[in-house]
Amino acid sequence: EEEEEMNVSHASVHPVEDPPPATATPVENHPPRVRMDDIEGMPGTLLGVALRFFQFLFAAASLSVMAFTSDFPSVTAFCYLVAATGLQSLWSLALAAVDVYAIMVKRSLQNRRLVSVFAIGDGVTSTLTFAAACASAGITVLIDNDLNSCAQNHCVQFETSTALAFISWFAALPSFLFNFWSLASR
């Protein structure tokens, strides 16, 4: 019998009372919650305008270099790069104007609908620019390294335009991330 008692464990449950409530203070005594609405880089800030300016500058430069190359229409990826950088430059220029206006009139651009439009637009344009730059990079590698036909083509212009498109994408990515983060944190 003693062995049986030693092998058997008896669980015991002790009721625990709820802890006493913390000192209840009225809602009026709590400090207001602070939101970080105007983080630099978001729409309506100076860094946001700078990002938009660089997006526009590099996309427009990429577009110009490729458009002034006589044989770009013969390659679909280069036509796609021209279209994507054209869209990126128009989008960035328009949003830069909105940002400058918001700074001048001291308005916050943290309206949920507006941030949604910015995030979706930045996501679409930056994805198109990145895809076009990748496709163009593949074609320039094909022309230069695999076919060794740079003598008959404008390889330097193709490579320059592609590099500028990648730089434009690098400038567009933070804008998208800031807008997406602002939208997700609401």
Buried (B, 14 or more C-beta within 10 A) or exposed (E): EEEEEEEEEEEEEEEEEEEEEEEEEEEEEEEEEEEEEBBEBBBBBEBBBBBBBBBBBBBBBBBBBBBEBEEBEEBEBBBBBBEBBBBBBBBBBEBBEBBBEBBEEEEEBBEEEBBBEBBBBBBBBBBBBBBBBBBBBEBBEEBBEEEEEBEEBBBEBBBBBBBBBBBBBBBBBBBBBBBBBBBEEE
